[in-house]
């Protein structure tokens, strides 16, 4: 089976990482995926490691490019794809138009995140126009996959996709190579200037408003009043970084918070953390959260979107209300003062990922979907 996997960009983020992991996993099962990157690529393109994974470099001009669907259709015809699988809004419209031109037998769209509500959107008219265009575009696909039940409800309610066309395929993470923690922990904490006795709290994120990082900093200011040995590391980068640095200065957290920047080996560094935090206002399924749990790091996450589907059941993590620094601080303090409980939550989180969020399970679910769409 020849699969065309279409993504707008391969420059970082959970959706792009999912595309790379999926393509490598499909090749390992004997299928023949080709990743088509429409606009921009970065270090993730180098992780398409299998010789069985084809890769087509960016060919679309950034922004409006009316000729792009025609060039994409030519690629589809040349490679004779049986199924085309596009990811997120950035690839949806071009893929649907190109698939019609190339007469592709089946198109699957995966939606990785939730749309912002109109009240929170910076441009109400633009949000409404995009929703209208998404509603029109998904009529041209054979099926829609979503990474969580919350996202599934959104595409049914707002995009008017029939429930019979929607499947939930939770993201999965690789469980191998998660046991090099002790050496990494020691070296990276030394690099950050964190003492062995400090409790290191951390996150991995693109610095955007939806990640709720100001809430995390305000919670850390409360934590620091009673736990001077607690430190915070924000792994990542993004447009909010200057504002976050200003907030650190305003709260007097210069000696507490570290900004090491964007690290391509962020997953490998997770075992250096004592607690992982996700303070998002909205989430589909967070790969960073799953990777932290796979690394046996105890997690605290906001009770939004797919987080509620990951942290489900006893002793696999803590959920707190979004935008509540006090509740987040309370959860962090309960873990800072109880290393035994941290170990129990870390072990429980690992079991939870093994049971329901492995990469092998995700790849198998998508392979089954492709077969179902064709037959």
C-alpha positions in Angstrom: 0.0 0.0 0.0 1.4 3.4 -1.0 0.6 6.2 1.5 1.1 9.9 0.9 1.4 11.7 4.2 0.9 15.4 3.7 2.0 18.0 6.3 2.3 21.8 6.0 5.6 22.1 8.0 8.2 19.9 9.6 9.8 22.4 11.9 8.8 21.1 15.4 5.7 20.7 17.5 3.6 17.7 18.4 1.8 17.3 15.1 4.9 17.3 13.0 6.6 14.9 15.4 3.6 12.6 15.1 3.9 12.7 11.3 7.5 11.6 11.4 6.9 8.9 14.0 3.9 7.6 12.0 5.9 7.5 8.7 8.8 5.6 10.2 6.3 3.2 11.9 4.4 2.5 8.8 7.6 1.7 6.9 8.5 -0.8 9.7 5.2 -2.6 9.1 5.9 -3.1 5.4 3.8 -0.2 4.0 5.3 2.5 1.7 4.8 6.0 3.1 6.0 9.2 1.4 6.0 12.4 3.4 5.1 15.5 1.4 6.1 18.7 3.3 4.3 21.7 1.7 6.0 24.8 3.1 8.9 24.6 5.6 11.1 21.9 7.1 13.6 21.7 9.9 15.4 19.1 12.0 12.4 16.7 12.1 12.9 15.9 8.4 16.2 14.3 9.3 14.4 11.8 11.5 12.7 10.2 8.6 15.3 7.5 9.1 13.9 4.5 7.1 15.0 3.9 3.5 11.4 2.9 3.0 10.1 6.4 3.7 10.1 8.8 0.8 10.4 12.5 1.3 9.4 15.4 -1.0 10.8 18.8 0.0 8.8 22.0 0.3 7.4 23.3 -3.0 4.7 25.7 -1.9 5.1 29.4 -1.5 4.2 30.6 2.0 0.7 32.0 2.2 -1.7 31.9 -0.7 -0.4 29.8 -3.6 -3.2 29.0 -6.1 -1.0 26.7 -8.2 0.0 24.5 -5.2 -2.9 22.0 -5.6 -2.0 21.4 -9.2 1.6 20.7 -8.4 0.5 18.5 -5.5 -1.8 16.6 -7.8 1.1 15.9 -10.1 3.0 14.4 -7.2 0.0 12.3 -6.2 -0.2 10.9 -9.8 3.5 10.3 -10.1 3.6 8.2 -6.9 0.3 6.5 -7.5 -0.8 6.8 -3.8 -3.6 4.4 -2.7 -4.3 6.7 0.3 -3.5 10.3 1.1 -3.3 11.2 4.7 -3.1 15.0 5.5 -2.6 16.5 8.9 -4.2 19.7 10.3 -5.7 22.7 8.6 -2.4 23.8 6.9 -2.5 20.8 4.6 -6.2 20.1 4.4 -7.5 22.3 1.6 -4.5 21.8 -0.8 -4.7 18.0 -0.3 -8.5 17.7 -0.9 -8.2 19.7 -4.1 -5.2 17.8 -5.3 -6.7 14.4 -4.5 -9.8 15.3 -6.6 -7.6 16.3 -9.5 -5.5 13.1 -9.2 -8.5 10.8 -8.5 -7.0 9.4 -5.3 -9.1 6.5 -4.0 -9.2 7.6 -0.4 -8.3 10.7 1.7 -7.9 10.7 5.5 -7.6 13.9 7.5 -6.2 14.0 11.0 -7.1 16.9 13.2 -4.5 17.3 16.1 -5.9 20.2 18.0 -9.0 22.1 19.1 -10.1 25.4 17.4 -10.1 28.4 19.6 -13.5 29.7 20.5 -14.5 32.9 18.8 -14.4 34.9 22.0 -10.7 34.0 22.4 -9.7 34.4 18.8 -7.6 37.4 17.9 -9.7 37.9 14.7 -13.3 36.7 14.9 -14.0 37.0 11.2 -10.9 35.1 10.3 -11.8 32.3 12.7 -15.3 32.1 11.3 -14.0 32.0 7.7 -11.6 29.2 8.5 -14.3 27.2 10.2 -16.5 27.6 7.1 -13.6 26.5 4.8 -12.8 23.5 7.0 -16.4 22.5 6.9 -16.4 22.7 3.1 -13.0 20.9 2.8 -13.7 17.9 5.0 -16.7 17.0 2.7 -14.0 15.9 0.3 -12.4 13.3 2.6 -13.4 9.7 3.2 -12.7 9.9 6.9 -11.5 12.2 9.7 -9.3 11.0 12.5 -8.9 13.0 15.7 -6.3 12.6 18.4 -8.8 12.8 21.3 -12.5 12.4 21.9 -12.6 16.1 22.8 -11.4 17.0 19.3 -13.8 14.4 17.8 -16.7 16.2 19.4 -15.4 19.5 18.1 -15.3 18.4 14.4 -18.8 16.9 14.7 -20.2 20.0 16.3 -18.4 22.8 14.5 -17.3 21.3 11.2 -20.6 19.3 10.8 -18.7 16.0 10.1 -21.0 13.0 10.4 -20.1 10.9 13.4 -19.8 7.8 11.2 -16.8 9.4 9.4 -14.9 10.2 12.6 -12.4 7.9 14.3 -10.4 8.6 17.4 -6.7 7.6 17.1 -4.7 8.7 20.2 -1.2 9.8 19.6 1.5 7.3 20.7 5.1 7.6 21.7 8.1 5.3 21.4 8.8 3.3 24.6 12.2 2.2 23.7 15.4 4.0 24.8 13.8 5.5 27.9 16.3 4.0 30.4 19.4 6.2 30.0 18.0 8.6 32.6 20.7 8.6 35.4 23.6 9.8 33.3 21.5 12.4 31.5 20.0 13.6 34.7 23.3 14.3 36.3 25.0 16.0 33.4 22.0 18.2 32.4 21.2 19.3 35.9 24.9 20.3 36.2 24.6 22.3 32.9 21.5 24.1 34.3 23.2 24.9 37.6 20.7 22.8 39.5 21.9 21.1 42.7 21.3 17.4 43.2 19.1 18.2 46.2 16.9 20.7 44.2 13.5 19.6 42.9 13.5 20.4 39.2 10.0 21.2 37.7 9.9 21.5 34.0 8.0 21.7 30.7 8.6 21.4 27.0 6.5 23.9 24.9 6.3 26.4 22.1 5.9 29.7 23.9 2.4 30.7 22.8 -0.6 31.9 24.7 -2.4 28.6 24.5 0.3 26.9 26.6 -0.7 29.0 29.7 3.0 29.6 30.8 2.2 32.7 32.7 0.0 30.6 35.0 3.0 28.3 35.5 5.2 31.2 36.5 2.6 32.7 38.9 2.3 29.2 40.4 6.1 29.0 40.8 6.1 32.3 42.6 3.8 30.8 45.2 5.8 27.6 45.4 9.1 29.5 45.9 7.7 31.1 49.1 7.8 27.7 50.9 10.1 25.6 48.8 13.3 27.5 48.1 14.9 24.3 46.7 12.3 24.1 43.8 13.5 25.2 40.3 11.7 25.6 37.0 13.0 25.0 33.5 11.1 26.1 30.4 12.4 24.1 27.5 11.4 25.7 24.2 11.1 29.1 22.4 8.5 31.2 20.7 6.9 34.6 20.4 6.1 35.0 24.1 9.6 34.5 25.3 10.4 38.3 26.0 7.1 38.6 27.9 7.8 35.5 29.9 11.3 36.8 30.8 9.7 40.1 31.9 7.2 38.2 34.1 10.1 36.3 35.7 11.7 39.6 36.6 8.5 41.1 37.9 7.9 38.1 40.1 11.5 38.0 41.3 12.2 34.5 40.0 15.5 35.1 38.3 17.3 32.6 40.5 14.5 30.0 40.1 13.6 29.9 36.4 15.8 28.6 33.6 15.3 29.3 29.8 17.7 26.9 28.0 16.0 27.5 24.7 14.8 25.0 22.1 16.5 21.6 22.3 16.1 18.9 19.6 17.0 16.4 22.3 14.3 17.6 24.7 12.8 14.1 25.0 16.1 12.7 26.1 16.4 15.4 28.8 13.1 14.6 30.5 14.6 12.2 33.1 16.5 15.2 34.6 13.1 16.6 35.8 11.5 15.6 39.1 8.0 16.9 38.0 6.7 17.7 34.5 4.0 20.4 34.2 1.6 21.1 31.4 -0.4 24.3 32.0 -2.2 24.6 28.6 -5.6 26.3 28.1 -6.4 23.8 25.3 -4.8 20.5 24.1 -5.6 17.8 21.6 -3.2 15.1 22.8 0.1 16.3 24.1 3.2 14.3 22.9 5.3 16.1 25.5 3.0 14.9 28.3 3.1 11.3 27.0 6.9 11.4 26.6 7.3 12.6 30.2 5.1 9.8 31.4 7.0 7.3 29.3 10.2 8.6 31.0 8.6 7.9 34.4 8.5 11.6 35.3 5.4 12.4 37.5 3.1 14.9 35.7 0.7 17.7 36.6 -1.5 18.9 33.8 -4.5 21.2 33.3 -7.9 19.5 33.1 -8.5 20.4 29.4 -9.0 18.5 26.1 -7.1 15.3 25.7 -5.2 15.7 29.1 -8.3 14.2 30.7 -8.1 11.1 28.5 -4.4 10.6 29.2 -4.5 11.1 33.0 -7.3 8.7 33.7 -7.4 6.3 36.6 -5.5 6.2 39.8 -1.9 7.1 40.3 -0.9 8.1 36.8 -0.8 11.9 37.2 -2.5 15.0 38.7 -5.1 17.2 37.0 -5.7 20.9 38.0 -8.1 23.6 36.7 -6.6 25.8 33.9 -5.6 29.4 34.7 -5.4 28.7 38.4 -1.9 29.4 39.8 -3.1 28.5 43.3 -4.3 25.1 42.4 -1.2 24.4 40.3 1.0 25.5 43.2 -0.8 23.3 45.6 -0.4 20.2 43.4 3.4 21.0 42.9 3.9 21.5 46.6 2.3 18.2 47.4 4.8 16.4 45.1 7.8 18.5 46.1 7.4 17.3 49.7 6.8 13.7 48.9 9.4 11.9 46.8 7.8 8.5 47.4 4.6 9.7 45.8 6.6 11.2 42.9 8.0 7.7 42.2 4.6 6.1 42.4 3.1 8.6 40.0 6.0 8.2 37.7 5.6 4.4 37.6 1.9 4.8 37.1 2.3 7.2 34.3 4.6 4.8 32.5 2.1 2.0 32.9 -0.6 4.2 31.5 1.4 5.0 28.3 2.3 1.3 27.8 -1.4 0.3 28.0 -2.9 2.9 25.7 -0.5 5.3 24.1 2.3 3.4 22.5 3.6 4.3 19.0 3.0 0.7 17.9 -0.7 0.9 18.8 -1.0 4.3 16.9 0.6 3.0 13.8 -1.6 -0.1 13.8 -4.7 1.9 14.2 -3.8 4.1 11.2 -3.0 1.1 9.1 -6.4 -0.4 9.9 -8.0 2.9 9.0 -6.3 3.0 5.6 -7.5 -0.6 4.9 -11.0 0.3 5.9 -11.1 3.4 3.7 -10.0 1.4 0.7 -12.3 -1.6 1.2 
